[in-house]
C-alpha cells in the first residue's frame, strides 16, 4: 500500500496547483476496463499477485454444478417463457453431467464443452451447440443463475481479495488514486473521506459488493454500500414495507436475476433491512464525500433512481443537490458514464453497433419506463444492435452534451455522432478505453462552465456540433463540425460558450502541410479505423484525411480537414514501464456525406 499512498499524495499536490480555486469537484468519468487486481479479476494482476490470489480461500469467478436441485430449478422456474426449451435444457445438462460429473465448472468451460459437442437433441435436428447459441442472452444468464453455487468455506461465504499494488495497469491505479484525492479534498481533514457505492445498475446487484467494499477500504475510504436497485425502488414506491419480505421476487421481475438471496444471504438480509427503513440510505448518502456508480445499464439505473416517469427519487434529488453544492464527487464507470447526461437536448445512449446506425432511424424513448419496466426487456433493449437512446438524462449531472464510452478504439463515433445530431446536442463526448477524465464545474456568476482534464493511455474524443446543426438537418449529412481528441494530461474548457484547449506542453507541435502524405482508408468506419485515420493525420501533419465506405447500398465519405485554426501535438508517454506514442488534435473539421455510387 505504500506505493499507492505516494501516488495519492502526488496527485493531490498536482491537483492543488492546476485546478482553479473556483472549481468545485464534480465528476470523474472512468472507462470500463479500469479494473483492480483481485481474486475474481486475476487477468488484471501481476504474476506475483495472480499466483497468491489463485487460492480456494478467496472468492473466484462464479462457479456452477449440475445437481439434482439445479435440474429441478431448470424444470420448474420460469427462466424462459418456452417449456420446450426447459425440457431441452435438462436433456443437455443430463448429457453434460457425464462429462463434468460432480465437479464445478465455469461458464467458459461449459460453453467450450457445448462448442465441441455434436450430439442432437431428441426429436430435433438441432444440435446442443445450436440450441445454446440460439438462446437469448437473458435466457443464458438465467440458466446459469439456476446452476450457480455458493462459494463458502466452513459454511462461511468466501469474499474476494483485492490487491491494488498488484494491479498491472498504471491508469487504473491513478484513476482510483484521483478518486480518493478528490474525495479527501471535500472531507474534513480530521477524518477519512467517506464513499457510498452503487451496484444496482447491474442485473446482479450483489456480485461486486464485497469487491468494492474491499477496494475502497484499501484505498483509505470509509466505505458503504448504497443498496438501491430497481427491485428495491419498486418496493419503496409501493410504500408498503411488508413487501420487503418478497424482495427476491422483485429481483426476478425487475432485474431478471434469480436466487441472489440464496447465494448472498447476508447481503440480501442487509438490503431487506434497508428496504424497511430507507431513511438509512439517505443518511449514508448525506454523510458521504463521494459516490461511485459501478459499470451499469443506464436503464437499470433509471429503474433504481426514479419513482415514476421523469420523477426522480428522493435519493437522486439529494445526489443532484449535493453535487451542485460541491459536497459530493460522483464517479461513474463504464456505461454508467452514459447515464450521467442531463439537459433537454442531450441523449442517454442505450445501444447501437456498427456503421449502419448512420442510415437507420434510431429508436427514441421519452424516458426509461417507456423503454422497459421488466428486467428482461431492459436487457433486450441494451443488447440490440439498433441505435436507441433516451431523449432525456438519467442522473442529470452532466448537462453539457451527450456522453458515450469505448468510442475511439471500438469505433463508436458513428453512433455518438448520430445520437448527438438527432437529439440536437451542442457537444458530444466519447471516453476511450483505458482512460479517465475529471470534470470540474467552474461557477462564475450566472455562468455554469466546466473544465475537463484527460488521463490514461486512451483519450477523450469530442465533437462541437453547434456551428453546423442547420447543415446537418439534411438527410444523412453529418458536419462539418470541429472534432477533438485529447490524450494524457490535456485539458479542455468551455467558458461562456467558448471552447479552449490546452494540450500538454511535453507534446511537440505537428506542422500541417498540404504537401504532406496522402492519408486514406478504404474502410473508415470499420472497427477502430475512424480513430486510426485521425491518428495517422495527426502524426503526419496531413492537411486532409478521409475514406469511403458503402453502407446499405449507399456510399459515405468521411473527410477530416486541418486548417490554420487546427492544433496537433504528439509525444511519447513513458509511464508504468511502457513507452507509447500519443497524438492529440483540436479543431479538425469533420464531415460525413453521402456520395453517388
Secondary structure, DSSP 8 states (H G I E B T S, - for coil): -HHHHHHHHHHHHHHHHHS-TTEEEEEEEE-TT----BTTBGGGB-HHHHHHH-STTS--S--B---HHHHHHHHHS-SSS-HHHHHHHHHHHHHHHHHHTT--B-HHHHHHHHHT---B-TT-S-BHHHHHHTS-HHHHHHHHHHHB---EETTEE----B-STTBS-HHHHHHHHHHHHHHHHHS-TTS--EEEEE-TTSSSSSTTHHHHHHHHHHHT-EEEE----HHHHHHHHHT-GGGGGGHHHHHHHHH----HHHHSHHHHHHHHHHHHTTHHHHHHHHT-SEEEE-S--HHHHHHHHEEETTEE-HHHHHHHHHHHTTS-EEEEEGGGGGGGB-STT--EEEE--SGGGGTS--EEESSHHHH-SSHHHHHHHHT-SS-EEESS-SS--BTTSEEEESTTTTT-HHHHHHHHHHTT-SEEEEE-TTEEEEEEEEEETTEEEEEEEEEESS-EEEEE-GGGTTGGGSTT-EEEEEEEEE-TT-EEEEETTEEEEE--TTSEE---BTTS--EEES-TTSTTHHHHHHHHHHHHTBSEEEEEEEETTEEEEEEEE--TT-EEEEEEEEETTEEEEEEEEEEEEEEEEEE--
